[in-house]
Amino acid sequence: MKRKHSQGGDDYSPETLALGYGYDPFLSEGAVKPPIFLTSTFQFRNAEEGKDFFQLAYGLRARRENEAPGLIYSRLNNPNLEIFEQRIAAWDETESASVFASGMAAISGTLLGLLNPGDRILSTAPVYGGTHYLFEHVLPRFGITTTQIPAGNDTPALMREAAARGPVPRVLFVETPANPSNALVDLQAISDLAKELSTPKVPVYHVVDNTFLGPVFQRPALHGADLVIYSATKFIGGHSDLIAGVVTGRQALVDPLRVLRTILGTMAAPFTGWLLLRSLETVSIRMRRQARSASQLAKLLLTHEKVTRVFYPGLLQPGDPQRDIYDRQCRGPGSLISFEVAGGEAAAFRVLNAFEVARLAVSLGGTETLVEHPMTMTHSDVDPAILEHYNVSAGLIRMSVGLEHYKDLARDLRRALDTA
């Protein structure tokens, strides 16, 4: 199956490509689904072929037109991962993709691949706690600094001001919606800023963490993003049974990241690739069903006397600048809700401990509903005063809505809130 219709040249829909693109059943005994290629190494037909494959894999020669890399060793490439990479790139409407062993491996591999000592990142805030730790405690050891900019309506203007106050940044890193505040950032405006700051010799890259809404409800490449990153553990994997990350974007940018991945050994395993293929087939169905339930639960939260604030894109009203951003770049609100209960940490803990259907656990995007306390869990390495500045209070709870029946989730949520 090709990416485009044979008649007219139009792209197939991602939901269709996720079921057939990049795989020839007759290369695998006619199996309709790709088998698991549990092999560490692959046999060459001859020595000349082995030489040719290695030259491409290590960037010693340019890729020929329509050439697919030859199979060498599963740290470099594997059929399960390659099929998934083609399909997720099709979802994002990008040229290429590279799978990593985790979302953090994808983020760290991307930044280490793009940056050199002395380079600077401008990042939105808040971001996932692991990303924050990377920015604050790991990258500085390599001479790479990060300036954090509040996520929201003013982010592009604030990034422009920050860029003028120091060395020109090499990466504009955006997480939208922000974790866990759900603040939205105008992706096209950030892309325009990256182009404005770039020079022919020193490009500025726009990198987006699209974990919360992608690939179904947001496609940053359509708004100028150079690279799109996912924790594929979340919605793409979708069953809380794998750890993986992925980067999609222009082939000229992804190929060097793939070489670095080979050397750092941050490749995902073949079985993980097989699980990702299984999950990608249903990602649209799952995310849309989860979003429908989340929209109803968010409205319920607005009416409860113990809830002081609710952060959810689906609640944004016409006239709100955040709603304008949402209308331009989002195709749906997703299923992540953050809400604040009166009474701070003690009240939040009472609520969390009272759930019977929702599970008290970190992560998100699985088939089950998960709840957690960002300030003391996923974002525990961030100064509480800084979190408060970004609307992440001691009373804030993050909920990832799953596939349970809405009535059961609503009853569970009301009961838990009554304990606050």
Helices and strands as residue ranges (DSSP letters): H 14-20, G 25-27, H 47-57, H 79-92, E 96-100, H 103-114, E 120-125, H 129-133, I 134-138, G 139-142, E 145-150, H 155-164, E 171-175, H 187-197, E 205-209, G 220-223, E 227-231, E 245-249, H 251-264, H 270-280, H 283-303, E 307-311, G 313-315, H 321-329, E 336-341, H 344-354, E 359-360, E 370-372, G 374-376, H 384-389, E 396-400, H 406-417
